[in-house]
């Protein structure tokens, strides 16, 4: 496991893109998609559509992961 971001490929609405995420965030992101019964590209597209245009996709994914776990922890 590394603390450095690793570039990963995603497909958003038919277009390839990449995001740089740390392993822990990538694994959590994949687990969230699986728990919601969604392909990871579908969850990424939902996050992309909801984010502020000034916020990068990787940052939006990190915040989504954080909020998802906070909600489940009761905080």
Helices and strands as residue ranges (DSSP letters): E 6-12, E 15-21, H 23-35, H 40-50, H 57-72
